[in-house]
Every structure is written in structure tokens, then in C-alpha cells.
Amino acid sequence: MRVAAAMGVALALAAAGACQREAGEAGDDGPSRAERRIDEELGPAAEVQPREGLAAAILIDVSGSMVEEGDGPDGRETRKIEVARRAARDLVEQFARYADDHTGEAVLLGLYEFSERDGEPDCRAVIEMAPPDRARADAAMKRMRAQGGTPIGNAMMAAKRQLDATGLSRRHLLVVTDGENTDGFDPDEVTRVINRRPEAERPSIYFVAFDIDERRFTRVRDAGALLLGATDARDLNDTLESLLRGQILIEK
């Protein structure tokens, strides 16, 4: 399974490379009205001193569909929100190990949940952008619950602003979702606009379709994201581990 996941990452990365080159250029008709609005909102709020280091923002879908059950790591039916919690814990652990092994490097991790809920932001910090902290993360993730719509594009914009505020040179934005966008800006439009921003502002974007046909997100892939699919808990863990080892947690 891990070999298959690694091969999937490699093949998707090759396709994404070509898409990212194309995404940096506007179409014949130029940016859409929505894309112009996104671009205005994504402009950095303040000048930040650039510095070397690694920053990652991980977005976990907690919309209403995540309460549904799927195949858990032991083959038993498990709510998808529980699968997402476990996967997020593993991600924090791997970031923490990397930070422990690279004490001379700035390593920041932010974990965010997203869903549309009355009176709440679409994107909410589970763990604020900071050096990875295992104990704090474990306690915070227990409070994650599934409810509401799926504002993927809006969450990506919020995460991108958090990455900008770090000033770090290597920035990564990872989205895990089990459903298509239902609220706010479309994720393909947000991806396209991000890839038109100045190079120093552009995070690498990874999009994992969990328990949903990844072909529903081909427009996100065509806009420049690395698109991967994960059918169950084991597949999700293998896919995320391959991403970390092959794309994100690599020495520079």
C-alpha cells in the first residue's frame, strides 16, 4: 500500500508540475471577477521579514459529511472525523520528529478545521501556527466535531494568510476533504490566484480527496495543486506519509 501511495504521489507531482507552470499565466480573457476579488483579499496585510525555514498549514474538513462512517485502520466502520483526527495526530508527530532532528531550522505547523457554521469563521485554528507540540495538539484535536457546509476555497485563503505571516521560505498548504465545495470561493479559483502571486508568496498546494472520487477535483489539479486520492483510513495514512516524506519534510 505504501509503495502504491508513493507511486501515486510521484505521478501526480509530475502532472502538477506542468499544471503549475500553466497556472501562473492568465487565460485569454484574463482573471475572472471572482479571481480578482480573491487576489485583492490575498495581498499580504503587512510586510514580513523573509527568513529561512519550513511552515505548513494543514486544513481538515469537518463538514457534516465527516460524521459518516467509512473503513477504519483496522477494517471496522469508523466515523470519518475520527479517521481525520488520527491522521492529524500522525502528522503532528512527524512534524515534531522533524523539528527535533533539525533544531537549527525554523519549523512551524498550523492545523485548521473548516466548515460553514453560523456565527463562526469558515476556517478555525485547532493548533495555531507554532512549533509542533504533541501534547497540545492531542488535547485540541479531541474538540474537533463534524457539522456544516464545505467552504474549501475560503479555508485555503485563510491558511495562505497564516503562511504569509510566518515569512518562512518553504511554505506548504495541505487540504484533506471528503466533499466538494459548497460555500464561498471555489478552490480551483483560489489555487489559480495563489499560483499567480509573486513566487515568494506561493505555497506548494496539496489536495487529498478522502472517500470521494478525486476526479471531482480535476479543476483544482489543473489550477496547479498536487491532487491525490485516499479511499479509506489506511490509504489516507499512506498518502499523507508519502507526501510528508517525499515533498514536505525534506532537507534543503
N, C-alpha and C positions, 0 to 999 in steps of 0.2 A: 504493500500500500504506500509506504514512504517513497519507494522508487517511482511509483506511478505519479505521486504528488509532485515529486521533484521534476519529473519529465514534463508534467503539465505546466509548472512554473516556467521552465526553460522555454517551452514552445510559446506560451502566452507572452513571455518577455520579448521574444523575437518579433511577434506581431505588434506588440505595444510600441516597440522602438520606431517602427515605420509610422504608426499612428501618431506618436508624439511629434515626429517631425512635421507631419501634415497638420496637426492640431495647432501648431504655432502660427499658422497662416490663416487669415480670414478667408471666408468663401467669396465667390464672385460678387455677392450682394453685400458683403461686409457683415459685421456683427448684427444680430437681431436686437430688437428693443430690450428684451429681457437680458440679453448678454451685456448690453451697455449698462443696464442697472446693476447687474452683478459686478461688473468691472468697477463701477463707482463705489460700491459697498466694500470691495476687497482691497481698495487702496489702503496702505498702512496708515494707522491712526497717528503714529509718531515715528520719528526716525530712531532706529535702534542700532547700536554699535554692533557691527558684524563680528563674529568670533567663531573659532573652530569648535566643532562638536556635533553631537547627534541628538536630534529631537524627533519624537514620534507622537502622533495623535491617533488614537485608536477609537473608532466610532462603532458602538454596538447597538443594533436595532433592538428596541424594547417596545415595539408597537404591539397591538392586541394579538396579532397572529403568533407572536412568540410564546403565548401560553399554550399553544397546541403541542401535541406530543409527536416525537419522532424517535428514531433509533438512537439510543444512548450508547456510551462507550462499551457497555457490557452486553449490548444487543437488546436490552429491555427498553420498553417505551418510556421516554423521559421528556418532560417539557423542554421545549427549545430554549427557554430562558435559562434553565438550569445548565444546559449544554453550553450556552454562551458564557455563563458565569465561570464554569470550569475552564473553558478555553481562555478566558481573560486572565484567570489566575495563573495559568501556564505561561501566558505572555509576560505578565509581570515578573514571574520567576526568572524567565530567560533574560529579560532586560536587567534584572538585578544581578544576575550572574555576570553578564557582560560588564556592567558597571564595576563590579567587584574586581574583575580581571583587568580593567582599564582605568585605574584610579587617576591617571593623569589626563583623562579626557572628560569633557563635559557631556553627561548623558542625562537627558530629560525625557520623561514619559508622562503623557496625559491620557487618561481613559475617560471616555464620554459615552453616555447613553443618549439615544434620540428617539423621540416620538412626539406626536402632536397632542398636547393636553391643555385644556382651558386654564388660563392663569399661570402657565409655566413656559419657560423658554423651550424651543424645539430641541435644543442641544444642552444637556446638563452635565456638569463635571461629576463623575464618580470619584476620580482622583485628579486633582488639579495638576497642571504641568509642573513637574518637580523631579528630582532624582527618584528612581524607583524604590518604593518602600513596601516590602512584602506584608508586614503586619497591618499597616494602614489600609492597604488595598483589599485585603481579605475581609476586613470589617465593613468597608464601604460597599463591596460588591454584594453583600448579603441584603442590602436595601434595594437592589435593582428589582423592578417589577414590570410586567408587561401590560401596557394599556395605551390605546390611542392610535393615531394615524402614523404615516411613514414619511416624514419630511427629509428625505435623504440630502437633497441639494442644500437646503438651509443648514443642516448639520455640518456638511462639508465646508461651507463658508465660515461657520463659527470656529471649526477646528483649524482652518487655514489661518485665521487671525491669531489664534493661540500660538501656532508655529511661528508666525511672523514676529511675535513679541519676544521670542527667545533669541533671535539674531543668530542662531546657530547655522553652520554651513550645510549640514546634511539634514534634510527635513523629509519626513515620511508621513503620509496620510493613508490610513488603512480603514476601510469600511467593510463591516460584516452585516449583511441584511438578508432577510428571508422574504422580502416583498418588494414590489415596485413602488416608485414614488407616488404618494397620494396628496401631498400638501407642499406648497411653496415652490421654489425653483427646481427645475429638472436637473438631475445630477450630471447629465451629459453636457448641458449648457454651462454648469459650474466648472466641470472638468476642462471644457474648451477654453473658458475665460482664464482659468488658472494657468493653462499652458501658453497663454498669450502674454502673461505678466512678465516683467523682467526676470531674467534667469535666476538671479539671486533669491527671488521670492517663490520660485516654483518648487513645491514638494513633489516627490515621487508619489503617485497615487496608485493604490492597490484596492481592488474591488472584489470581495468574495461573496458570491451568491450562494447562500446556505439554504438547502432544502427547497430550491427553486431553480428552474431551468436557466442557466446562465445566458442563454441566447436572448432572453428578455432584456439583457443589458448590453447588447452589441453596440448601441449608440454611445454608451459610456466608454466602451473599449475603443470605438472609432475616434472618440474625442481625445484619447491619449492615456487612458488608465490601463493598468495591467489587470485583466479580468480573469478570475478563476472561479471554479465551481466546487461545492462540497455538498455531498448528498446526505451525510449523516455525521454523528459526533466524531467517529474515528477519522473520517475523511476530512472534517474540519480541522481537527488537531494536526493531522499530517500536512495539510495545505498550509496552515499558519506556521508550522515549524519550518517547512521548506522556504517560505517567504523570509522568515527571520534569518535563517542560516545562509540563504542564497542572495538576499537583496538588502536587508536592513542592518542586521548585526554583523557587519563585515568590517574588518580593519582597513583603515585608509592610511 
